Amino acid sequence: MIPLLGLLAGIVVGLLLEPAVPLALQPYLPIAIVAAMDALFGAFRAYLEGNFSDKVFVVSFVSNVLIAAAIVYVGDQIGVGSQLSTGVVVVLGIRIFTNVAAIRRALFHA
């Protein structure tokens, strides 16, 4: 219940304050969101399988976001940022769909 209240509070605060993302960080925001979604779906899958660990979740969440952003940053520096962004999104997308499929099987036994 507390995580849902925190999520709701975060959404309300975000809508009220309308924070601006600095221009230099805007290319990294979508990648960070996809990486965070990967960690969230992985955590939910682990929870359903009975092996969730909050420490693993926090490390996974932070490392996914930082590594994905670092890959895109390096790509920007060498001139292939959009290609590496696409690669990161594809890899994380595959992981997200794999986790969602496992979640669906666990919830619906199908």
N, C-alpha and C positions, 0 to 999 in steps of 0.2 A: 504494500500500500504506500509506503514511504517513497519508493522510486517513482511511482505514478504521480504522487503529489509534487515531487521535485521536477518531473518532466512538465507537468502542467504549469507550475510556477515559472519554470524557465521559458516556456512558450509565451506566457502572459508578459513577463518582463521583456522578452525580445520584441514582442509586438508593440509594447508601450514605448520602449526606449529607441527602437529602430537603430541598432548599432550599425555603423558603417565599417566595412572591411577596407583596410588600406589598399590602394591600387596595386602596390607591389605584391600583396598577398592574395589577390583575387584569383590568379591562375591555380593556386594551390588549394583553395577552399573546396571545390568539387571533389578533388582527389582525397582530401582529408575526410570529407563526409562519407565517401564510398568506403574508405578504409575503416572508419568508425562503424559503419553499418555491418561490415564483415565481422568485426569483433563482437558486435551486439548479437548478430544471428548465431555466431559460434558459441557465445555464452548461453543463449537460450537453448541451443541444441545440447550443450553440456549439462544444463540444468535438467532437461527432460531425460537425459541418459543417466542422471544421477551422479555425475562426476564434476560438477561445477566447483570452481575455486575462485574466490574473489581476487586473490593475489594474481592468479594466472590471467583473469579477465583484465585487471588494471594494466598489467605488463603488456598483454596482447593489444589492448586498446591504444595505449601510448606508443608502443613500438610500431604498430601498423600505420598509424598516422604519421609518425616521424619518418619511417622508412619510405613510405609512399611519397611524402613531400620531398624527401632528399633525392629520390630517383628523378622526380620531375624537375627539381632544381638543377641537378647535374645535366639533365637533358636540355634545359634552357641554356645552360652555360656552354654546351657544345653544339647548340643549334638544332637539336632534335626534340625539343620539349613536347611538342604536340604528339609526336610518335610515341614517346615514352609515356605520356599521359594516357594515350589510348591503350598501350600495353598494360599499364597498371590497372586501368578500369576493366579491361578484359579479364585479367587474372583474378582480380578481386570479385568481379561479377560471377565468374565461374565458381569461386568459393562460396559466394552468397547463395547462388542457386543450389549448390550441393548441400549447404546447411539447411536451406528451406525445404529441400526434398526430404532430408532426414527428419526435420521437424514435422513435416506433413505425415510421414510414415509413423512417427511416434504418437502423434495426436489422433490420427484416423485409422491407424493400423492397416494402411493401404500402401 
